[in-house]
Amino acid sequence: MPSNPETQAEDYELLPSDPQTADEDPQKGDMGLAEQLEKGERRQGDDIARYTALGASAVTLVVTWFVMLINNPAQVGWFLLHPTLESLAMLFFTYGILTLQPTSQPRTKAAGLSRHQSAIVFMAFPALLIGKLAFSELGLLAPFCEQMISNHGPQVLGIIATGWIIIQISIGGASVWFGGKAFGGGMKAKAVWKYHRLSGYILFPLLLVTVDLGGALSHWGEKNVPLPIRMVAYVFAPLVCLVAILSRMRVSKMKFF
């Protein structure tokens, strides 16, 4: 029997944008009850998947920073900011996704949304943008640009992903800020949010592929990172991160029909 549209929309309940409003729910007056509700949102294996995703992303970050800092960083100029900040941005993106997985209670939704926005809007995106701008500066000024890049695949994917992220942030923010008024509020804004969620789950693998190509197949990676370490940091770790993220998905929140 088909679900009632309003009931179905509740599966994609808009995240409360105001934690204070969430706290007004009488169920949340008891902190012990709130803790029980938060624990009830988790499935077996969720915590393991969370730390696995963060750990895998951290492996990529540590390897990237270590390699950059031991290979005469002053000589590479602006390029230093590109892999270091891009890998840092990926760690923040990973955390930003994990912090909303899973949340179903008003209190945890509000807290999760606050952390999500802080991680994505104020940490991940600025790091990503500066890294991209540093790469553009490299292309214009550095004489060794071609030595750093063996193909244009990562560049093209990086540009696509950056543009997608800007749209993703804009739509996601508009669907929750000021009660989602930009999209008509209420159920209309909730309907937009579910597509924002789906878009994020498609965008994240694209970002990981960009990391894979940029670290494992670029001239920079081939020159500075031994093959076994390259495979672990830029192929295996991103794959593990993706599997861990997807394992924490709630398919029930992804109904579109």
MOBEL-V114534 format. One record per residue. RES is the residue in three letters. PSI is psi in whole degrees, 0 to 359 (* if undefined). OMEGA is omega in whole degrees, 0 to 359 (none if undefined). D_FIRST is the distance of its C-alpha to the first C-alpha in Angstrom with 2 decimals. Layout:
# MOBEL-V114534
[[RES/PSI/OMEGA/D_FIRST] [RES/PSI/OMEGA/D_FIRST]]
This chain:
# MOBEL-V114534
[[MET/127/184/0.00] [PRO/145/179/3.84] [SER/148/173/6.45] [ASN/133/183/9.22] [PRO/321/182/12.10] [GLU/322/177/14.55] [THR/319/180/12.81] [GLN/321/181/12.41] [ALA/331/180/16.03] [GLU/337/177/17.14] [ASP/337/180/16.56] [TYR/36/188/19.44] [GLU/130/182/21.39] [LEU/134/179/24.70] [LEU/132/177/27.55] [PRO/126/182/29.92] [SER/350/183/33.03] [ASP/106/180/35.28] [PRO/329/180/35.78] [GLN/321/177/37.62] [THR/319/179/34.60] [ALA/324/181/32.53] [ASP/342/181/35.30] [GLU/347/176/34.98] [ASP/123/183/31.83] [PRO/335/180/33.30] [GLN/338/187/31.53] [LYS/7/181/33.70] [GLY/331/180/37.01] [ASP/115/183/37.57] [MET/330/177/38.28] [GLY/319/178/37.69] [LEU/319/180/34.15] [ALA/320/179/33.61] [GLU/320/178/34.92] [GLN/319/179/32.59] [LEU/319/180/29.55] [GLU/318/178/30.86] [LYS/326/181/31.39] [GLY/343/179/27.88] [GLU/340/186/26.53] [ARG/147/172/28.30] [ARG/164/177/27.43] [GLN/130/180/30.16] [GLY/348/181/32.04] [ASP/316/181/31.20] [ASP/319/178/34.78] [ILE/316/180/36.30] [ALA/322/180/34.31] [ARG/308/182/35.39] [TYR/332/176/39.05] [THR/315/179/38.85] [ALA/314/179/37.62] [LEU/319/180/40.30] [GLY/317/179/42.91] [ALA/317/178/42.23] [SER/324/179/42.44] [ALA/326/177/45.62] [VAL/313/178/47.16] [THR/316/180/46.90] [LEU/310/184/48.35] [VAL/315/179/51.25] [VAL/315/182/52.26] [THR/311/181/52.19] [TRP/318/181/54.26] [PHE/313/181/56.67] [VAL/318/181/57.35] [MET/319/186/57.88] [LEU/340/180/60.20] [ILE/356/182/62.43] [ASN/60/176/62.97] [ASN/67/185/65.26] [PRO/331/181/62.65] [ALA/332/184/65.30] [GLN/332/185/65.91] [VAL/354/175/62.41] [GLY/229/184/62.41] [TRP/335/183/59.16] [PHE/335/179/57.30] [LEU/323/183/57.42] [LEU/339/186/54.76] [HIS/295/182/52.33] [PRO/326/182/51.26] [THR/312/182/51.87] [LEU/328/178/49.77] [GLU/318/179/47.03] [SER/325/176/46.63] [LEU/319/178/46.71] [ALA/320/180/44.00] [MET/324/177/41.76] [LEU/318/179/42.25] [PHE/321/177/41.23] [PHE/316/179/38.16] [THR/313/179/37.14] [TYR/320/181/37.68] [GLY/325/177/35.87] [ILE/314/183/32.67] [LEU/326/185/33.08] [THR/346/174/33.63] [LEU/4/180/30.09] [GLN/120/340/28.65] [PRO/150/172/27.03] [THR/131/180/26.97] [SER/345/179/24.33] [GLN/147/182/26.60] [PRO/318/183/28.34] [ARG/313/182/31.75] [THR/330/175/31.19] [LYS/315/181/29.37] [ALA/315/179/32.41] [ALA/319/179/34.85] [GLY/319/179/33.03] [LEU/318/179/32.93] [SER/315/179/36.63] [ARG/320/180/37.53] [HIS/311/181/35.36] [GLN/320/179/37.13] [SER/316/183/40.51] [ALA/317/185/40.12] [ILE/306/189/38.77] [VAL/320/188/40.46] [PHE/348/181/43.73] [MET/299/185/44.42] [ALA/309/185/42.60] [PHE/315/176/42.77] [PRO/318/179/46.45] [ALA/317/179/47.45] [LEU/315/183/45.66] [LEU/316/179/47.22] [ILE/320/177/50.70] [GLY/320/178/50.41] [LYS/318/179/49.47] [LEU/323/177/52.31] [ALA/323/178/54.70] [PHE/322/177/53.76] [SER/319/178/54.43] [GLU/322/177/57.77] [LEU/315/182/58.48] [GLY/330/182/57.88] [LEU/325/192/60.29] [LEU/327/188/63.06] [ALA/130/181/63.12] [PRO/343/183/65.22] [PHE/21/183/63.36] [CYS/312/184/59.93] [GLU/337/178/59.75] [GLN/338/182/60.75] [MET/339/186/57.65] [ILE/126/179/55.16] [SER/342/176/55.12] [ASN/168/185/52.28] [HIS/3/180/50.28] [GLY/307/179/46.82] [PRO/324/180/46.50] [GLN/311/182/47.91] [VAL/312/179/45.41] [LEU/323/179/42.41] [GLY/319/179/43.87] [ILE/316/178/44.16] [ILE/314/182/40.60] [ALA/320/180/39.28] [THR/315/177/41.43] [GLY/319/179/40.24] [TRP/319/180/36.61] [ILE/319/179/37.29] [ILE/315/178/38.82] [ILE/318/181/35.78] [GLN/313/180/33.49] [ILE/318/182/35.54] [SER/312/181/35.77] [ILE/317/179/32.06] [GLY/316/179/31.17] [GLY/316/181/33.89] [ALA/334/182/33.06] [SER/346/180/29.45] [VAL/329/181/30.70] [TRP/141/180/34.27] [PHE/38/177/34.93] [GLY/21/180/31.34] [GLY/27/184/30.19] [LYS/331/181/32.07] [ALA/334/180/32.84] [PHE/19/177/29.23] [GLY/358/178/28.73] [GLY/177/175/27.87] [GLY/225/184/24.80] [MET/329/180/21.40] [LYS/316/179/23.26] [ALA/323/178/25.38] [LYS/322/179/22.55] [ALA/323/178/20.91] [VAL/321/182/24.36] [TRP/322/182/24.73] [LYS/327/177/21.88] [TYR/327/174/23.67] [HIS/318/178/26.91] [ARG/312/180/25.63] [LEU/316/179/24.61] [SER/320/179/27.96] [GLY/322/180/29.81] [TYR/340/175/28.45] [ILE/322/181/29.66] [LEU/320/185/32.92] [PHE/314/176/33.96] [PRO/325/177/34.38] [LEU/318/177/36.40] [LEU/320/180/38.67] [LEU/324/176/39.14] [VAL/321/177/40.06] [THR/318/176/42.60] [VAL/317/180/44.04] [ASP/310/182/44.23] [LEU/317/182/46.09] [GLY/327/182/48.31] [GLY/321/187/49.36] [ALA/328/188/49.38] [LEU/355/180/50.49] [SER/161/177/52.58] [HIS/323/178/56.36] [TRP/313/180/56.40] [GLY/315/181/54.33] [GLU/326/183/56.32] [LYS/323/191/59.57] [ASN/342/185/58.95] [VAL/122/178/56.37] [PRO/147/185/57.03] [LEU/312/181/54.47] [PRO/318/179/53.16] [ILE/322/178/52.64] [ARG/317/181/51.11] [MET/320/180/48.57] [VAL/312/188/47.64] [ALA/326/189/47.54] [TYR/356/176/46.01] [VAL/300/184/43.95] [PHE/312/183/43.01] [ALA/313/177/42.58] [PRO/323/179/40.23] [LEU/316/178/38.11] [VAL/318/179/37.96] [CYS/315/181/37.12] [LEU/313/180/34.17] [VAL/319/180/32.77] [ALA/318/178/33.21] [ILE/312/183/31.46] [LEU/330/180/28.44] [SER/340/180/28.26] [ARG/0/179/27.70] [MET/150/171/24.73] [ARG/101/183/21.47] [VAL/332/181/18.86] [SER/340/179/16.20] [LYS/4/184/18.17] [MET/28/179/18.12] [LYS/131/180/14.62] [PHE/353/182/15.34] [PHE/*/none/12.33]]
